[in-house]
């Protein structure tokens, strides 16, 4: 696959960079998920509306994490071809 980065980096370098970015983003997603889940499990949501908002944030972050992982895996696979 020909991409913008291929003119600056080798295929293995691009794979390494993608994995470094993936690791950092997934770490941040997981930290935020843990923080939000702790608020819910400790019963410290301010109201039912706040509880629903927290659950929505959790769902959104989980969706983003899964999609980001899928995209990175697809890109890694495309780079190998």
N, CA, C and O atoms as a Tinker XYZ file with bonds, in Angstrom:
   324  protein
     1  N      0.845000   -1.182000    0.000000    73     2
     2  CA     0.000000    0.000000    0.000000    64     1     3
     3  C      0.882000    1.235000    0.000000    63     2     4     5
     4  O      1.816000    1.347000    0.794000    81     3
     5  N      0.581000    2.143000   -0.885000    73     3     6
     6  CA     1.362000    3.364000   -0.984000    64     5     7
     7  C      0.666000    4.450000   -0.186000    63     6     8     9
     8  O     -0.515000    4.724000   -0.402000    81     7
     9  N      1.388000    5.067000    0.735000    73     7    10
    10  CA     0.792000    6.117000    1.541000    64     9    11
    11  C      1.783000    7.256000    1.703000    63    10    12    13
    12  O      2.945000    7.145000    1.312000    81    11
    13  N      1.325000    8.324000    2.269000    73    11    14
    14  CA     2.137000    9.515000    2.488000    64    13    15
    15  C      3.427000    9.176000    3.222000    63    14    16    17
    16  O      4.505000    9.635000    2.844000    81    15
    17  N      3.309000    8.363000    4.283000    73    15    18
    18  CA     4.458000    8.072000    5.130000    64    17    19
    19  C      5.501000    7.217000    4.438000    63    18    20    21
    20  O      6.667000    7.238000    4.830000    81    19
    21  N      5.107000    6.458000    3.408000    73    19    22
    22  CA     6.055000    5.545000    2.767000    64    21    23
    23  C      7.201000    6.278000    2.078000    63    22    24    25
    24  O      8.245000    5.678000    1.822000    81    23
    25  N      7.028000    7.558000    1.774000    73    23    26
    26  CA     8.126000    8.309000    1.167000    64    25    27
    27  C      9.147000    8.762000    2.210000    63    26    28    29
    28  O     10.245000    9.190000    1.858000    81    27
    29  N      8.785000    8.669000    3.503000    73    27    30
    30  CA     9.674000    9.101000    4.573000    64    29    31
    31  C     10.205000    7.962000    5.430000    63    30    32    33
    32  O     11.295000    8.059000    5.993000    81    31
    33  N      9.439000    6.886000    5.530000    73    31    34
    34  CA     9.790000    5.783000    6.419000    64    33    35
    35  C      9.680000    4.458000    5.678000    63    34    36    37
    36  O      8.910000    4.319000    4.728000    81    35
    37  N     10.468000    3.489000    6.133000    73    35    38
    38  CA    10.330000    2.141000    5.585000    64    37    39
    39  C      9.062000    1.508000    6.125000    63    38    40    41
    40  O      8.474000    2.007000    7.085000    81    39
    41  N      8.643000    0.417000    5.515000    73    39    42
    42  CA     7.423000   -0.274000    5.939000    64    41    43
    43  C      7.524000   -0.740000    7.384000    63    42    44    45
    44  O      6.549000   -0.648000    8.130000    81    43
    45  N      8.690000   -1.238000    7.790000    73    43    46
    46  CA     8.837000   -1.697000    9.175000    64    45    47
    47  C      8.822000   -0.523000   10.146000    63    46    48    49
    48  O      8.323000   -0.646000   11.264000    81    47
    49  N      9.374000    0.627000    9.720000    73    47    50
    50  CA     9.313000    1.822000   10.566000    64    49    51
    51  C      7.875000    2.294000   10.749000    63    50    52    53
    52  O      7.482000    2.684000   11.848000    81    51
    53  N      7.096000    2.259000    9.680000    73    51    54
    54  CA     5.697000    2.668000    9.764000    64    53    55
    55  C      4.944000    1.748000   10.716000    63    54    56    57
    56  O      4.142000    2.211000   11.527000    81    55
    57  N      5.200000    0.449000   10.620000    73    55    58
    58  CA     4.561000   -0.505000   11.523000    64    57    59
    59  C      4.919000   -0.221000   12.967000    63    58    60    61
    60  O      4.060000   -0.271000   13.847000    81    59
    61  N      6.186000    0.078000   13.212000    73    59    62
    62  CA     6.634000    0.388000   14.569000    64    61    63
    63  C      5.956000    1.653000   15.091000    63    62    64    65
    64  O      5.500000    1.699000   16.234000    81    63
    65  N      5.895000    2.677000   14.243000    73    63    66
    66  CA     5.264000    3.943000   14.634000    64    65    67
    67  C      3.782000    3.720000   14.935000    63    66    68    69
    68  O      3.267000    4.230000   15.930000    81    67
    69  N      3.097000    2.959000   14.077000    73    67    70
    70  CA     1.686000    2.659000   14.321000    64    69    71
    71  C      1.490000    1.954000   15.655000    63    70    72    73
    72  O      0.559000    2.277000   16.392000    81    71
    73  N      2.344000    1.008000   15.971000    73    71    74
    74  CA     2.217000    0.269000   17.220000    64    73    75
    75  C      2.492000    1.171000   18.425000    63    74    76    77
    76  O      1.839000    1.035000   19.460000    81    75
    77  N      3.440000    2.078000   18.301000    73    75    78
    78  CA     3.724000    3.017000   19.383000    64    77    79
    79  C      2.523000    3.929000   19.633000    63    78    80    81
    80  O      2.142000    4.174000   20.778000    81    79
    81  N      1.937000    4.423000   18.552000    73    79    82
    82  CA     0.752000    5.281000   18.686000    64    81    83
    83  C     -0.396000    4.467000   19.274000    63    82    84    85
    84  O     -1.082000    4.929000   20.186000    81    83
    85  N     -0.608000    3.253000   18.756000    73    83    86
    86  CA    -1.684000    2.395000   19.247000    64    85    87
    87  C     -1.532000    2.154000   20.741000    63    86    88    89
    88  O     -2.497000    2.285000   21.493000    81    87
    89  N     -0.326000    1.801000   21.175000    73    87    90
    90  CA    -0.086000    1.549000   22.602000    64    89    91
    91  C     -0.458000    2.757000   23.457000    63    90    92    93
    92  O     -1.111000    2.617000   24.492000    81    91
    93  N     -0.044000    3.927000   23.023000    73    91    94
    94  CA    -0.300000    5.141000   23.813000    64    93    95
    95  C     -1.787000    5.478000   23.861000    63    94    96    97
    96  O     -2.311000    5.810000   24.924000    81    95
    97  N     -2.463000    5.398000   22.733000    73    95    98
    98  CA    -3.888000    5.730000   22.685000    64    97    99
    99  C     -4.702000    4.725000   23.493000    63    98   100   101
   100  O     -5.588000    5.112000   24.255000    81    99
   101  N     -4.402000    3.429000   23.329000    73    99   102
   102  CA    -5.143000    2.400000   24.069000    64   101   103
   103  C     -4.908000    2.564000   25.571000    63   102   104   105
   104  O     -5.834000    2.381000   26.362000    81   103
   105  N     -3.700000    2.900000   25.966000    73   103   106
   106  CA    -3.405000    3.128000   27.383000    64   105   107
   107  C     -4.267000    4.264000   27.925000    63   106   108   109
   108  O     -4.847000    4.149000   29.004000    81   107
   109  N     -4.350000    5.366000   27.170000    73   107   110
   110  CA    -5.169000    6.504000   27.605000    64   109   111
   111  C     -6.648000    6.137000   27.660000    63   110   112   113
   112  O     -7.344000    6.502000   28.607000    81   111
   113  N     -7.133000    5.415000   26.643000    73   111   114
   114  CA    -8.530000    4.965000   26.662000    64   113   115
   115  C     -8.800000    4.119000   27.900000    63   114   116   117
   116  O     -9.797000    4.326000   28.593000    81   115
   117  N     -7.922000    3.174000   28.176000    73   115   118
   118  CA    -8.128000    2.273000   29.319000    64   117   119
   119  C     -8.092000    3.020000   30.654000    63   118   120   121
   120  O     -8.873000    2.718000   31.556000    81   119
   121  N     -7.197000    3.985000   30.780000    73   119   122
   122  CA    -7.142000    4.777000   32.007000    64   121   123
   123  C     -8.444000    5.548000   32.222000    63   122   124   125
   124  O     -8.969000    5.593000   33.334000    81   123
   125  N     -8.958000    6.152000   31.153000    73   123   126
   126  CA   -10.214000    6.905000   31.269000    64   125   127
   127  C    -11.377000    5.958000   31.564000    63   126   128   129
   128  O    -12.246000    6.282000   32.374000    81   127
   129  N    -11.403000    4.801000   30.922000    73   127   130
   130  CA   -12.457000    3.819000   31.198000    64   129   131
   131  C    -12.424000    3.391000   32.658000    63   130   132   133
   132  O    -13.467000    3.316000   33.307000    81   131
   133  N    -11.247000    3.112000   33.172000    73   131   134
   134  CA   -11.133000    2.702000   34.577000    64   133   135
   135  C    -11.616000    3.794000   35.519000    63   134   136   137
   136  O    -12.292000    3.515000   36.509000    81   135
   137  N    -11.266000    5.038000   35.208000    73   135   138
   138  CA   -11.702000    6.164000   36.038000    64   137   139
   139  C    -13.227000    6.266000   36.053000    63   138   140   141
   140  O    -13.833000    6.407000   37.116000    81   139
   141  N    -13.839000    6.194000   34.883000    73   139   142
   142  CA   -15.294000    6.303000   34.786000    64   141   143
   143  C    -15.994000    5.110000   35.442000    63   142   144   145
   144  O    -17.003000    5.277000   36.127000    81   143
   145  N    -15.464000    3.927000   35.233000    73   143   146
   146  CA   -16.066000    2.732000   35.836000    64   145   147
   147  C    -15.944000    2.772000   37.358000    63   146   148   149
   148  O    -16.842000    2.308000   38.060000    81   147
   149  N    -14.857000    3.313000   37.870000    73   147   150
   150  CA   -14.702000    3.454000   39.323000    64   149   151
   151  C    -15.736000    4.419000   39.900000    63   150   152   153
   152  O    -16.278000    4.177000   40.978000    81   151
   153  N    -16.007000    5.497000   39.193000    73   151   154
   154  CA   -17.024000    6.444000   39.655000    64   153   155
   155  C    -18.367000    5.729000   39.770000    63   154   156   157
   156  O    -19.082000    5.895000   40.758000    81   155
   157  N    -18.700000    4.945000   38.769000    73   155   158
   158  CA   -19.977000    4.228000   38.783000    64   157   159
   159  C    -19.998000    3.169000   39.874000    63   158   160   161
   160  O    -20.965000    3.067000   40.629000    81   159
   161  N    -18.924000    2.375000   39.958000    73   159   162
   162  CA   -18.927000    1.275000   40.928000    64   161   163
   163  C    -18.863000    1.771000   42.375000    63   162   164   165
   164  O    -19.336000    1.083000   43.280000    81   163
   165  N    -18.296000    2.935000   42.600000    73   163   166
   166  CA   -18.244000    3.504000   43.951000    64   165   167
   167  C    -19.550000    4.187000   44.337000    63   166   168   169
   168  O    -19.732000    4.593000   45.484000    81   167
   169  N    -20.452000    4.311000   43.377000    73   167   170
   170  CA   -21.729000    4.951000   43.650000    64   169   171
   171  C    -21.620000    6.454000   43.821000    63   170   172   173
   172  O    -22.449000    7.065000   44.495000    81   171
   173  N    -20.596000    7.059000   43.212000    73   171   174
   174  CA   -20.386000    8.492000   43.402000    64   173   175
   175  C    -20.931000    9.345000   42.259000    63   174   176   177
   176  O    -20.617000   10.531000   42.164000    81   175
   177  N    -21.751000    8.741000   41.388000    73   175   178
   178  CA   -22.418000    9.558000   40.364000    64   177   179
   179  C    -23.333000   10.533000   41.088000    63   178   180   181
   180  O    -24.023000   10.162000   42.037000    81   179
   181  N    -23.335000   11.774000   40.636000    73   179   182
   182  CA   -24.080000   12.833000   41.324000    64   181   183
   183  C    -25.590000   12.668000   41.230000    63   182   184   185
   184  O    -26.325000   13.087000   42.124000    81   183
   185  N    -26.044000   12.060000   40.151000    73   183   186
   186  CA   -27.478000   11.884000   39.927000    64   185   187
   187  C    -27.664000   10.777000   38.905000    63   186   188   189
   188  O    -26.699000   10.257000   38.347000    81   187
   189  N    -28.923000   10.425000   38.670000    73   187   190
   190  CA   -29.186000    9.419000   37.646000    64   189   191
   191  C    -28.786000    9.945000   36.277000    63   190   192   193
   192  O    -28.288000    9.185000   35.446000    81   191
   193  N    -28.996000   11.229000   36.030000    73   191   194
   194  CA   -28.591000   11.831000   34.752000    64   193   195
   195  C    -27.072000   11.755000   34.588000    63   194   196   197
   196  O    -26.580000   11.472000   33.496000    81   195
   197  N    -26.339000   12.001000   35.654000    73   195   198
   198  CA   -24.878000   11.901000   35.614000    64   197   199
   199  C    -24.446000   10.460000   35.387000    63   198   200   201
   200  O    -23.498000   10.204000   34.644000    81   199
   201  N    -25.136000    9.518000   36.023000    73   199   202
   202  CA   -24.858000    8.094000   35.824000    64   201   203
   203  C    -25.037000    7.730000   34.347000    63   202   204   205
   204  O    -24.191000    7.051000   33.764000    81   203
   205  N    -26.133000    8.180000   33.750000    73   203   206
   206  CA   -26.391000    7.883000   32.336000    64   205   207
   207  C    -25.321000    8.513000   31.451000    63   206   208   209
   208  O    -24.907000    7.924000   30.453000    81   207
   209  N    -24.880000    9.698000   31.815000    73   207   210
   210  CA   -23.821000   10.367000   31.048000    64   209   211
   211  C    -22.520000    9.568000   31.143000    63   210   212   213
   212  O    -21.829000    9.394000   30.140000    81   211
   213  N    -22.186000    9.086000   32.326000    73   211   214
   214  CA   -20.973000    8.288000   32.516000    64   213   215
   215  C    -21.033000    7.004000   31.686000    63   214   216   217
   216  O    -20.057000    6.625000   31.039000    81   215
   217  N    -22.189000    6.346000   31.714000    73   215   218
   218  CA   -22.354000    5.119000   30.922000    64   217   219
   219  C    -22.194000    5.434000   29.436000    63   218   220   221
   220  O    -21.579000    4.659000   28.703000    81   219
   221  N    -22.735000    6.551000   28.991000    73   219   222
   222  CA   -22.576000    6.960000   27.596000    64   221   223
   223  C    -21.129000    7.210000   27.232000    63   222   224   225
   224  O    -20.680000    6.833000   26.149000    81   223
   225  N    -20.395000    7.846000   28.135000    73   223   226
   226  CA   -18.964000    8.071000   27.891000    64   225   227
   227  C    -18.224000    6.742000   27.792000    63   226   228   229
   228  O    -17.378000    6.559000   26.917000    81   227
   229  N    -18.541000    5.829000   28.680000    73   227   230
   230  CA   -17.898000    4.510000   28.654000    64   229   231
   231  C    -18.185000    3.817000   27.327000    63   230   232   233
   232  O    -17.276000    3.276000   26.698000    81   231
   233  N    -19.440000    3.832000   26.901000    73   231   234
   234  CA   -19.796000    3.199000   25.634000    64   233   235
   235  C    -19.055000    3.845000   24.467000    63   234   236   237
   236  O    -18.577000    3.151000   23.570000    81   235
   237  N    -18.961000    5.157000   24.481000    73   235   238
   238  CA   -18.266000    5.864000   23.407000    64   237   239
   239  C    -16.781000    5.552000   23.364000    63   238   240   241
   240  O    -16.220000    5.344000   22.289000    81   239
   241  N    -16.143000    5.518000   24.518000    73   239   242
   242  CA   -14.707000    5.218000   24.569000    64   241   243
   243  C    -14.450000    3.773000   24.142000    63   242   244   245
   244  O    -13.491000    3.494000   23.422000    81   243
   245  N    -15.314000    2.855000   24.591000    73   243   246
   246  CA   -15.152000    1.458000   24.181000    64   245   247
   247  C    -15.327000    1.304000   22.673000    63   246   248   249
   248  O    -14.601000    0.540000   22.037000    81   247
   249  N    -16.288000    2.025000   22.103000    73   247   250
   250  CA   -16.496000    2.000000   20.653000    64   249   251
   251  C    -15.262000    2.539000   19.931000    63   250   252   253
   252  O    -14.792000    1.941000   18.963000    81   251
   253  N    -14.746000    3.658000   20.403000    73   251   254
   254  CA   -13.563000    4.270000   19.787000    64   253   255
   255  C    -12.357000    3.343000   19.895000    63   254   256   257
   256  O    -11.595000    3.203000   18.938000    81   255
   257  N    -12.179000    2.710000   21.056000    73   255   258
   258  CA   -11.047000    1.801000   21.261000    64   257   259
   259  C    -11.117000    0.627000   20.290000    63   258   260   261
   260  O    -10.113000    0.268000   19.675000    81   259
   261  N    -12.286000    0.034000   20.152000    73   259   262
   262  CA   -12.444000   -1.105000   19.250000    64   261   263
   263  C    -12.220000   -0.708000   17.795000    63   262   264   265
   264  O    -11.551000   -1.424000   17.050000    81   263
   265  N    -12.775000    0.429000   17.391000    73   263   266
   266  CA   -12.591000    0.874000   16.009000    64   265   267
   267  C    -11.151000    1.268000   15.723000    63   266   268   269
   268  O    -10.629000    0.966000   14.650000    81   267
   269  N    -10.511000    1.929000   16.657000    73   267   270
   270  CA    -9.112000    2.300000   16.480000    64   269   271
   271  C     -8.246000    1.052000   16.341000    63   270   272   273
   272  O     -7.353000    1.003000   15.495000    81   271
   273  N     -8.511000    0.044000   17.173000    73   271   274
   274  CA    -7.768000   -1.211000   17.101000    64   273   275
   275  C     -7.971000   -1.872000   15.746000    63   274   276   277
   276  O     -7.013000   -2.359000   15.145000    81   275
   277  N     -9.195000   -1.894000   15.264000    73   275   278
   278  CA    -9.489000   -2.493000   13.956000    64   277   279
   279  C     -8.757000   -1.766000   12.838000    63   278   280   281
   280  O     -8.200000   -2.400000   11.941000    81   279
   281  N     -8.755000   -0.457000   12.888000    73   279   282
   282  CA    -8.079000    0.341000   11.857000    64   281   283
   283  C     -6.575000    0.084000   11.882000    63   282   284   285
   284  O     -5.965000   -0.113000   10.832000    81   283
   285  N     -5.975000    0.083000   13.069000    73   283   286
   286  CA    -4.529000   -0.138000   13.162000    64   285   287
   287  C     -4.183000   -1.536000   12.650000    63   286   288   289
   288  O     -3.212000   -1.698000   11.911000    81   287
   289  N     -4.961000   -2.543000   13.032000    73   287   290
   290  CA    -4.696000   -3.907000   12.554000    64   289   291
   291  C     -4.813000   -3.981000   11.032000    63   290   292   293
   292  O     -3.996000   -4.621000   10.371000    81   291
   293  N     -5.835000   -3.321000   10.481000    73   291   294
   294  CA    -6.014000   -3.318000    9.026000    64   293   295
   295  C     -4.826000   -2.646000    8.347000    63   294   296   297
   296  O     -4.327000   -3.140000    7.336000    81   295
   297  N     -4.376000   -1.535000    8.890000    73   295   298
   298  CA    -3.230000   -0.818000    8.307000    64   297   299
   299  C     -1.948000   -1.645000    8.401000    63   298   300   301
   300  O     -1.137000   -1.663000    7.475000    81   299
   301  N     -1.781000   -2.329000    9.534000    73   299   302
   302  CA    -0.598000   -3.175000    9.701000    64   301   303
   303  C     -0.620000   -4.305000    8.685000    63   302   304   305
   304  O      0.408000   -4.641000    8.096000    81   303
   305  N     -1.794000   -4.890000    8.481000    73   303   306
   306  CA    -1.935000   -5.974000    7.509000    64   305   307
   307  C     -1.666000   -5.455000    6.097000    63   306   308   309
   308  O     -0.990000   -6.121000    5.313000    81   307
   309  N     -2.197000   -4.256000    5.762000    73   307   310
   310  CA    -1.978000   -3.687000    4.446000    64   309   311
   311  C     -0.510000   -3.381000    4.205000    63   310   312   313
   312  O     -0.026000   -3.534000    3.083000    81   311
   313  N      0.206000   -2.950000    5.234000    73   311   314
   314  CA     1.631000   -2.639000    5.104000    64   313   315
   315  C      2.457000   -3.899000    4.846000    63   314   316   317
   316  O      3.490000   -3.839000    4.180000    81   315
   317  N      2.004000   -5.040000    5.372000    73   315   318
   318  CA     2.730000   -6.283000    5.188000    64   317   319
   319  C      2.614000   -6.806000    3.768000    63   318   320   321
   320  O      3.477000   -7.564000    3.325000    81   319
   321  N      1.573000   -6.425000    3.043000    73   319   322
   322  CA     1.369000   -6.941000    1.688000    64   321   323
   323  C      2.239000   -6.272000    0.682000    63   322   324
   324  O      2.179000   -6.601000   -0.503000    81   323
